[in-house]
Amino acid sequence: MDILTWQWLIYVGWIFSVTLIVVGLAGIILPVLPGVPLMWLGMVLMAWLDQFSSVGFWTLFWLGLLAAASVIVDFLATAEGARRFGAGRLAILGATLGLLFGLFFGLAGILLGPFIGAVAGHLIGKATLDSSMRAGVGATLGVVAGTIAKGFIALIMLVWFAAVWWF
C-alpha cells in the first residue's frame, strides 16, 4: 500500500475511535448500548493508533477492569434496587422490558418504563397494587443508581485516559 492509503486508514481509525467513545457515552443512558465497554474499546483503538506510546498495557488493563465493573454494577444496582423494595423475578423482568420499551419515548420513557414494567410484572405475579408500586419505585431507583454509577466510572476512565495521554 502506498503512504496515502495508510494515512487515510489511520485517519478513519481515529474517527472510529472517537465515535466509539462518544457512542459509549450515550450508552451510559441508553441501556441498549454497552456504553462503558464501548468507550474502553475506543480508548484501546486510540492507544493502538498511537502505537501505545502514550497509553500502555497496564493503563488499558485497569481501564478494562473498570469497564467490566461498570457492567456488573449496573446490573446489580437495578436488581438490588428492585429487590430491596420487594420486587420478585417477574417485576425485575418487567422493569427490564419496560426500560427497553421506554427507550422509544426519550428520557421520560427511560425513567417511567422500568416503573411501569416492574408494577405490571409484580401484578402478574399476583401481588397487591401497593407492593407492586413499591417494586416499581425500587426498580426505577435501581436504574437511576446504576446509571449514575456508570457515569461516574466513565468519568474516571476518561480523566485517567486523558491524564496518561497528555501527562
N, C-alpha and C positions, 0 to 999 in steps of 0.2 A: 504494500500500500504506500501511496505517496504521502508526503507530510501534510498536505491539505486535508486528506481523508482522516488522518489521525487527529488533527486539530479539531475537525468537525465532530468526530466521535467523542472527544474529550469535552467539547462544549455541550453536546447533548447529554453526556453523563452528569455534568454539573447541574444542568437544568432539571434532570430527572432526580438527582439527589435532593435538591431544594424542594422540588414538588413532593417528594416522599415526606419530607419534614412538615411541609405546610398541610398536606392531607392528613398526616399523623396528628397535627394539632387539631384539625377539625374532628378527627376520630375520638378526641377526648370527650366531646359532647355527643357525637353520633355513634351509638353503640354498635352499629353495623360494621364500622371500620375498626381494625385493631390499631388504634391511634398511636400509643407509645411504642409498640414494636415497629410500626412503620417509620416513626421518627428515628429509631435506632438504626434501621436499615439505611435510611438516608445519611446518617452520620457515618456508618461503615463505608458507604459508597464515596462520601466526601474524603474520608481518610485514605481510601484506596486511590482515588484520583490524585491525591496529594502525595502518593507513594509512601504513606504512613510517616512522612517526615515531621508533621506537627502533632498528630494524634496517633499513639501507638496501640499495641495489642492490649495492654493492661487497662488502659482507659476504656477501650471499646468493650473489654470483658466486663468491667464493673458497670458500665452503662447498660450492657446487655442484661446483667442481673437485675438492674433497676427496672428495665423494660418488662422482664418476666414477673417481677414483683408487682408491677402495676396491674397486670392481668389478674394475678391472684388476689390482690387487694380489692380490685373492682368486683370480682365475683363474690368474695367473702363479705364485703360491705353490703351488697344487695341482699344476699341470703341472710346474713345476721340481722340486718335491719328488719327484714320481714319476720324472721323467727322470734326476735325479741318482742314483737308486738303480737305474737300468737298466730302467725301465718303458717299454714300447712303447705304440703308439696303442691297442691293444686293452686293455692294462692301465689306461690313463688313462680310456678309455671305461667299463671295468668299475668303476673307482673312482667315477666319476660316478654310474653306475647304482646301485652299492652304497650310495652316500651317500643317494640319493633313496629307495631301498627301506628303508634304515636309519632314516629319519625315523619310521617307524611303530613303532620299538622304543626310542624315547627316546634318552637320551644314549649309552647303550651301543651302540645301532644306528648313531648318528651317527659314533662312533669306529670300530666294527668293520665297518660297511658298506663304507667305502672300501677297507679292508684286504682283506676277503673278495672284493669286486668286482675289485680290482686283481690279486689272486692268480688268480682264475678267468679274467680276461681274458688275463693273461700265459700261463697254462697252455693256453688255447685257441689262443694263438699259437705253440704247440709249444715253449715254454720249459721249463726244468727247474724242479723244485719249489723248489730253493734260490734261483734267480734270481727266481722268482715271489714267494717270501716277501719278498725284498728289495724288490721292486716294491711289494708291499703295505705294507711299513713306510714306504717313501718316499711313497706316496700318502697314507697316514694322517698322516705328519708334515707334508706339504704342506697338507692340510685344516686341521690344527691351527694351523699358521703363518698361513694365510690368515684363519682365524677370529680369531686374536689380533690380526693387523694390522687387520682390520675393526673390532674392538672398540676398538683404540687410536685409529683415525681417528674413530670415532663419539664417543668421549670428548672428543677435541679439538674436534669440531664442537659438541657440547653445551656445553662450557665456553666456547668462543668466542661462541656464540649468546647464552648466558646473560650473559656479561660485557658484550657490546654492549647487550643488552636492559636490563640493570639499571644499568650504569655509563655 
